[in-house]
Amino acid sequence: MLRNDTPLSDEGKKVFRKLVGSLGFYAVSLRYDIARSVTRVQQMQAAPTQGALEAAIRIACYVGCTADFKIGGPVVSKINDIQYYSDSDHAGDPGMTYHSHTGLMITMNDIPIHWRSKRQPNTVTSPAHAEIFACSELLKEANWVRWVAQDLQIHVADVAVLQVDNTQVISFVNSTCANSRLRGSINLRWDWVQELRAEGSCIVKHVDTSKNKADILTKCLSNIEFRRQVEQIQKTKLKFKRKDQMVMMTVGNCITLAA
């Protein structure tokens, strides 16, 4: 998707940055399904290439093709059920960086209310290390969501149950593996480690990878798997417009947004 390394002209750079800025708004507020892709092209803003521009236009085409996409669900009167998911991709994009990628998804009554897809600040030595760091990021976001809910007088559970698809995270948090290979790579004095392992701070639970709703925020997926995950979260079929109408509408909108 980013293979064309031809540098853009000054005018092309302006077009790219305005388009990516517009997509960034949707990625953090409305469209979790493009969050990973937008994060990837955002990494090219310092020195955008023709391939990066084509990738950004492709994302915009997808947004226009799925213009009926919306987040919502039935209103319930019972106690609100908030679910927390985290996932990571260990050095999954060596063409751009060897940093791992974190994905976080928080749902209320099966409706996404908060998500994040971002590159981890440092390189890590193993997939388990990346998963543990992602889990610590989820705990921070979970605490923030719970504080907001309390301000809004919404009753939520006192302790967040964090769902991960890596059993080594559970072992690390609960200190059940004395001979862990991570002993030399994670400093137990780090603040984020102490917060994650503090007694009563959270409960870490295993979830199957196929049901981990944060998986879509960490890596590039095949068309079939991407659609399956979106439909699993949305609880409905992903609808597309006609291809010819989509191309005419979205490419025109790209030019309008970037002009």
N, C-alpha and C positions, 0 to 999 in steps of 0.2 A: 504494500500500500504506500510505502514511503521510499521506494527504490530509486526514483528519479532524483538525482542529487544536483540537478541544474539549479544554480542560485536564481532567486527571483530579482527582478528589477525593483527599484525603489517604489514604484507605483504598485507592483505586484505584492510587495511586502505590506503596504498599507491595506490592500484588499484582503490579504490573508489575515492580518491581525484584527481587522474589523469583523470579519466573518467568524473567526475563532472566538472573539469576545462575545458576539451574539449567541453562539452555540454554548459558550460557557454559562450564560444565564440560564438556559434551558437545562443544562446538565446538573446544576446544583439546586434547582427549584422545582422542575416539573418532570424531567426525563432522565430517570436513573439508568435507562437502557442505553444512553449514549455517554454516560459519565466516563467510562474507561476509555473510549475512543477519543473523546474530547481532551482528556488528560494527556493522552499520547501526542496529539498534534500541538497542544499547548507547550510541550517541551521543545518545539521547533521555532518558537516565536523570536528567539534571538537571531537566528540565521535560517529563515524559512526557505524551502526548496520547492521546485515545481511539484514533486511528489507529495509534499506536505499540503500544498494548495489543493491538489486533486483529491487527497484524502478528506480534507475539510469540506470540499464540495460534495463528496460522496456521503458524508455524514448529514449534511444539510438536505440532500436528496432523500435520505431515509426519513428524516424528520418530516419533510413534506409529504412523503409517501404514506406515512402513518399519522396524518394530521388528526385523526379521530382518537388517538391515544389519550387516555385520561386516567387520573388516579382518583379512586373513590370506592364507596361501598355502602352497605346498609347501615343505618344508625341503630345502635344497640343501647339498651338500658341497663345491661348487666355491668359487672365490674370490668373495666377495660383491661384487655389482655395485651401486654406489650412483649414482643419477642425481639431478641438481640442476636445478630449473626455477624461473624467475622470470618475473613478468609485472606489468604495472601498467595502471591505467585513469586516463587523464589527465582530471582534473576531471569525472569521470563522474557526479557527483551534485550538480549546482549548486543543487538545491532545499534541500540541507542544508549543503554546504560546497564550496569550489572546490579543496580539497586533493585530490591524486591518491591512489590506493589501491594498495598493494603486496600482491602474492600470491606466496608461496613454497611450493614443494612439494619434498620430498626423499623418494626411494623407495629401498628396498633390495630387490634382486631383484624389482622391479616391485610391491613392497608399500609403501604410504605409511607412513613412520615419523616424519615431522616435517613440519609445515606451519604457516604463519602467514598471516593476512589482517588487515591493519591500515592505517589511514590514515597517509599521509606527514605529517611534522611541519610542512612548509612548502609554500606554493604554488610551482609551477614554471612555466616559460614555454613548455614544449613537451612533447609526448609522449616525445621522445627523452630529455629531462632526467629525466622520471619513470621511464622504463625503466632509465636508468643508475643512478639512486638505488636502485631495486628490486634491481638486480644486485649493488650493493654490500652491501645487506642480506642477500642470499643468500650472499655470500661469508662474512659473519660467522657465519651459521647453519651453513654448510658446515664451517667451521673447528671450530665447537663440536661438531658431529656426529662429525667425524673424531677429535677429542680423546677424546670418550666412547668411540668404537669402539676406539681404541688402549688405553684403560684396561681395556676388556673383552677385550683381546687378539684383536680382530677385525681381520683384515688388510684395509686399504682402500688405494686409490691415493694416492700421495704428493701429487698435485696434483688439485684439484677441477676438473671440467669443467662449467662453468655453461652451461645451455642457455636461450637467450632467443629471442624471435621478432622482434627489431628489429635490423637490421644496423648501425644507427648506434651501438649499444652496443659491438659488436665493433670498429668503427672508432675509437671513443673510447678503449677500453681499450688497443688496439694503437698508438694515435697515428698512424693512417694518413691522416688528413684534416687537413691543415694549415689549410685555410680553413673549418673547421667554424663554423656559426652559433652553436654553443654556447660559443664562446670567451669571450663576455662574460657568460655566465650561470652558469658553473661555475668556481669558484676552485680552481685546481690545488694550492693550499696546504692545502685542507681535508684532514683526516686520512683521511676515508673515501675520498676521491679518490686519495690517495697509496697507500693500502692496495690499492685495486682495480687501480691501474696499476703496482704494484711488480713487478719482474721475477720470474717464477716463482711468483707468488702464486696464479694460477689460469689456466685456459684458458677462453675464452668461445666458445661454439659456437652456430650458428643452428639453430633448430628451427621447423618449420612451426607456425603458430598453431593449427591443428586438432589438433596432437599435443602442444601445450604443456599439461602437466598442472596448471600454476599458473593457467591462465586462469579456472577455475571459482572462484577465490578473489579475483577482482578486480572483478567486475561482475555486475549482474543479467542473467540470461539467459532466453531463451524456454524454455518447457517442454521442447520437443524437443531443443534444444541442451544444456540442463542435464542431461537424462537421458542423452544421448549421451556427455557428458563423464564423468559418474559411471560409466557402464558401461565406458568406455574405461579408467578407472583401476582399477575393480573386477575387470575381466575376466569379468564375469558380468552377467546381467540384473538390473535393479532391480525388486524384488518389492514389490507393494503389497497391503495387506489390503483386505477389502471396505469400501466407503465408509461404510456405515451403522455397522459395527462400529468403524471408525476414529474416526468423529466421537464416538460414545458413549464410547470408551475414552480418547481423547486430551483431549477437553474436560474430562472428569472428572479426569484426571491433572493438567491445568493448574490446576484449582481446588485439588486436593490439594497440589500443589507450592507454590502461592502462598498457601495459607491459613496 
